[in-house]
Amino acid sequence: MKSKKLNGKSNIIGTNIQKYRLQSDLSLRQLSDKLSLYGITLYHTDIFDIERNERLVKDFELKAICKALCITYEQLFEDTDKYYTT
C-alpha cells in the first residue's frame, strides 16, 4: 500500500524534529539511542528520512520523540501551517 503525501511530503514535522535535535546538541545516533530507551526502534537513517520529510511518523514514535527531545506537541507542530495551501 502506497502512503499518501501532502505536497510531496510524508510528514510535516521533520524540520522541527531536526531543529530541536540540534538545539539539544544530539546527533542522529544519540537521538536513536534515546528513543530506544522508550522501546522505539528508529535507526539514525530513519530519523534522517523523517527530518527530510521522506518518512511517515507513527503516533507512538511522535510521543517518544517529544519525550526524548523534551518538547511539547505544540512545539513539534509549530510553523507547519505553511504546508497547507488555502
N, CA, C and O of each residue as an XYZ file, in Angstrom:
344
protein
N       0.837     -1.172      0.000
C       0.000      0.000      0.000
C       0.889      1.244      0.000
O       1.805      1.372      0.812
N       0.611      2.118     -0.889
C       1.374      3.359     -1.008
C       0.791      4.395     -0.050
O      -0.424      4.581      0.008
N       1.666      5.068      0.700
C       1.176      6.080      1.633
C       0.904      7.386      0.905
O       1.546      7.710     -0.094
N      -0.050      8.118      1.425
C      -0.402      9.410      0.833
C       0.587     10.466      1.290
O       1.219     10.336      2.338
N       0.710     11.508      0.490
C       1.636     12.592      0.800
C       0.912     13.917      0.718
O      -0.091     14.048      0.016
N       1.420     14.891      1.435
C       0.897     16.250      1.396
C       1.944     17.116      0.720
O       3.033     17.321      1.256
N       1.612     17.617     -0.446
C       2.556     18.439     -1.211
C       3.907     17.750     -1.378
O       4.955     18.394     -1.316
N       3.873     16.434     -1.591
C       5.091     15.666     -1.824
C       5.849     15.274     -0.570
O       6.948     14.726     -0.659
N       5.278     15.548      0.603
C       5.966     15.249      1.859
C       5.229     14.152      2.618
O       3.999     14.108      2.628
N       5.997     13.263      3.254
C       5.410     12.184      4.038
C       5.062     12.627      5.447
O       4.257     11.977      6.114
N       5.649     13.716      5.913
C       5.311     14.286      7.215
C       5.566     15.792      7.155
O       6.217     16.287      6.235
N       5.045     16.507      8.143
C       5.233     17.962      8.169
C       6.027     18.415      9.395
O       6.155     19.612      9.649
N       6.554     17.461     10.147
C       7.242     17.808     11.398
C       8.749     17.579     11.347
O       9.455     17.898     12.304
N       9.240     17.039     10.261
C      10.659     16.692     10.172
C      11.597     17.852     10.432
O      12.611     17.699     11.113
N      11.263     19.007      9.893
C      12.107     20.188     10.085
C      12.179     20.569     11.559
O      13.239     20.947     12.057
N      11.050     20.468     12.252
C      11.040     20.802     13.681
C      11.796     19.766     14.501
O      12.461     20.117     15.476
N      11.704     18.510     14.125
C      12.474     17.486     14.831
C      13.960     17.789     14.699
O      14.701     17.733     15.680
N      14.390     18.110     13.489
C      15.804     18.438     13.287
C      16.203     19.673     14.092
O      17.266     19.697     14.712
N      15.357     20.688     14.082
C      15.649     21.919     14.820
C      15.857     21.633     16.301
O      16.847     22.072     16.886
N      14.934     20.904     16.907
C      15.042     20.636     18.344
C      16.131     19.614     18.664
O      16.717     19.660     19.746
N      16.409     18.699     17.746
C      17.520     17.769     17.958
C      18.844     18.531     17.988
O      19.693     18.282     18.843
N      19.009     19.457     17.050
C      20.244     20.246     17.005
C      20.346     21.188     18.203
O      21.435     21.396     18.738
N      19.213     21.760     18.626
C      19.223     22.618     19.820
C      19.626     21.829     21.060
O      20.249     22.367     21.975
N      19.267     20.549     21.081
C      19.638     19.675     22.207
C      21.044     19.119     22.060
O      21.514     18.365     22.912
N      21.720     19.497     20.964
C      23.082     19.046     20.683
C      23.171     17.516     20.619
O      24.091     16.903     21.161
N      22.179     16.919     19.934
C      22.147     15.471     19.771
C      22.436     15.103     18.324
O      21.953     15.760     17.402
N      23.213     14.069     18.129
C      23.410     13.526     16.788
C      22.215     12.635     16.462
O      21.409     12.315     17.336
N      22.112     12.245     15.217
C      21.049     11.314     14.823
C      21.148     10.024     15.632
O      20.138      9.491     16.091
N      22.346      9.538     15.800
C      22.573      8.298     16.538
C      22.208      8.457     18.016
O      21.640      7.543     18.614
N      22.530      9.605     18.604
C      22.185      9.837     20.006
C      20.670      9.900     20.205
O      20.153      9.378     21.192
N      19.959     10.534     19.274
C      18.502     10.552     19.371
C      17.948      9.142     19.215
O      17.018      8.759     19.925
N      18.500      8.382     18.311
C      18.093      6.987     18.128
C      18.280      6.207     19.430
O      17.408      5.428     19.814
N      19.400      6.410     20.103
C      19.669      5.735     21.368
C      18.665      6.149     22.448
O      18.195      5.307     23.213
N      18.338      7.440     22.511
C      17.354      7.917     23.492
C      15.980      7.310     23.221
O      15.268      6.935     24.153
N      15.613      7.213     21.954
C      14.313      6.634     21.608
C      14.246      5.161     21.997
O      13.190      4.667     22.391
N      15.365      4.467     21.888
C      15.374      3.042     22.249
C      15.080      2.841     23.729
O      14.578      1.787     24.118
N      15.386      3.840     24.564
C      15.064      3.752     25.988
C      13.553      3.741     26.221
O      13.088      3.272     27.260
N      12.791      4.255     25.260
C      11.326      4.249     25.326
C      10.738      3.060     24.562
O       9.521      2.956     24.408
N      11.602      2.169     24.088
C      11.140      0.988     23.361
C      10.858      1.251     21.892
O      10.197      0.445     21.236
N      11.347      2.366     21.368
C      11.123      2.732     19.968
C      12.390      2.461     19.177
O      13.455      2.988     19.498
N      12.274      1.644     18.149
C      13.411      1.357     17.282
C      13.328      2.238     16.042
O      12.586      1.950     15.102
N      14.090      3.299     16.060
C      14.271      4.165     14.900
C      15.774      4.305     14.709
O      16.469      4.869     15.554
N      16.256      3.797     13.616
C      17.677      3.910     13.330
C      18.000      5.346     12.928
O      17.111      6.109     12.551
N      19.269      5.703     13.012
C      19.653      7.071     12.650
C      19.255      7.394     11.212
O      18.945      8.542     10.895
N      19.263      6.386     10.347
C      18.842      6.613      8.962
C      17.340      6.891      8.874
O      16.898      7.660      8.020
N      16.561      6.266      9.753
C      15.116      6.542      9.805
C      14.870      7.981     10.227
O      14.036      8.673      9.642
N      15.597      8.428     11.240
C      15.440      9.799     11.723
C      15.864     10.786     10.635
O      15.227     11.824     10.453
N      16.923     10.468      9.926
C      17.367     11.303      8.813
C      16.244     11.446      7.781
O      15.975     12.548      7.303
N      15.594     10.334      7.440
C      14.489     10.366      6.473
C      13.297     11.150      7.011
O      12.627     11.852      6.254
N      13.028     11.040      8.301
C      11.943     11.817      8.914
C      12.257     13.300      8.822
O      11.396     14.097      8.449
N      13.474     13.671      9.156
C      13.862     15.082      9.124
C      13.810     15.657      7.710
O      13.635     16.864      7.539
N      13.958     14.820      6.716
C      13.861     15.265      5.315
C      12.431     15.154      4.801
O      12.186     15.330      3.608
N      11.486     14.863      5.690
C      10.058     14.724      5.366
C       9.791     13.590      4.375
O       8.836     13.647      3.600
N      10.636     12.564      4.403
C      10.510     11.459      3.461
C       9.990     10.177      4.095
O       9.808      9.175      3.403
N       9.750     10.197      5.401
C       9.252      9.000      6.087
C       8.054      9.383      6.933
O       8.051     10.411      7.611
N       7.038      8.537      6.879
C       5.860      8.707      7.712
C       6.238      8.478      9.173
O       7.078      7.629      9.473
N       5.624      9.230     10.076
C       5.907      9.082     11.501
C       4.653      8.547     12.181
O       3.565      9.103     12.026
N       4.813      7.467     12.933
C       3.684      6.860     13.644
C       3.420      7.622     14.940
O       4.311      8.281     15.475
N       2.188      7.526     15.439
C       1.817      8.292     16.630
C       2.672      7.936     17.846
O       3.052      8.826     18.606
N       2.980      6.662     18.043
C       3.806      6.285     19.188
C       5.246      6.778     19.029
O       5.933      7.020     20.022
N       5.701      6.927     17.781
C       7.022      7.497     17.538
C       7.013      8.988     17.870
O       7.975      9.509     18.434
N       5.912      9.678     17.514
C       5.779     11.106     17.842
C       5.889     11.332     19.338
O       6.611     12.219     19.794
N       5.167     10.521     20.096
C       5.177     10.659     21.555
C       6.590     10.478     22.104
O       7.038     11.261     22.942
N       7.281      9.464     21.639
C       8.642      9.199     22.121
C       9.616     10.290     21.683
O      10.516     10.652     22.441
N       9.450     10.813     20.484
C      10.320     11.892     20.006
C      10.144     13.120     20.892
O      11.124     13.756     21.278
N       8.900     13.452     21.212
C       8.651     14.591     22.105
C       9.320     14.378     23.458
O       9.949     15.291     23.993
N       9.184     13.177     24.008
C       9.797     12.887     25.305
C      11.325     12.961     25.223
O      11.974     13.535     26.097
N      11.884     12.380     24.172
C      13.344     12.341     24.030
C      13.928     13.737     23.840
O      15.037     14.015     24.297
N      13.186     14.615     23.167
C      13.682     15.973     22.921
C      13.179     16.974     23.961
O      13.517     18.157     23.910
N      12.369     16.488     24.905
C      11.803     17.354     25.964
C      11.035     18.534     25.359
O      11.223     19.688     25.745
N      10.165     18.205     24.400
C       9.349     19.232     23.763
C       7.883     18.816     23.816
O       7.562     17.663     24.104
N       7.003     19.768     23.534
C       5.566     19.503     23.513
C       5.111     19.212     22.084
O       5.842     19.435     21.119
N       3.893     18.711     21.980
C       3.314     18.513     20.652
C       3.198     19.841     19.925
O       3.415     19.918     18.715
N       2.857     20.877     20.661
C       2.723     22.201     20.043
C       4.030     22.641     19.406
O       4.031     23.190     18.304
N       5.135     22.406     20.088
C       6.441     22.757     19.524
C       6.739     21.916     18.285
O       7.297     22.407     17.304
N       6.362     20.659     18.347
C       6.614     19.762     17.226
C       5.872     20.204     15.967
O       6.361     20.025     14.851
N       4.682     20.785     16.157
C       3.859     21.179     15.022
C       3.903     22.679     14.714
O       3.157     23.153     13.857
N       4.766     23.426     15.403
C       4.817     24.864     15.138
C       5.278     25.139     13.712
O       6.120     24.427     13.165
N       4.713     26.174     13.129
C       5.045     26.611     11.773
C       4.774     25.570     10.688
O       5.409     25.599      9.633
N       3.846     24.661     10.932
C       3.551     23.651      9.920
C       2.362     24.038      9.037
O       2.053     23.331      8.078
N       1.701     25.137      9.346
C       0.579     25.582      8.502
C       1.043     25.917      7.079
O       0.236     25.911      6.150
N       2.306     26.201      6.909
C       2.832     26.555      5.587
C       2.709     25.402      4.589
O       2.791     25.619      3.381
N       2.511     24.178      5.087
C       2.386     23.035      4.187
C       0.996     22.911      3.576
O       0.774     22.097      2.679
N       0.062     23.723      4.066
C      -1.307     23.671      3.548
C      -1.568     24.887      2.679
O      -1.295     26.021      3.073
N      -2.091     24.641      1.513
C      -2.437     25.734      0.626
C      -3.887     26.137      0.884
O      -4.721     25.291      1.204
N      -4.181     27.406      0.748
C      -5.552     27.860      1.010
C      -6.275     28.142     -0.273
O      -7.442     28.534     -0.250
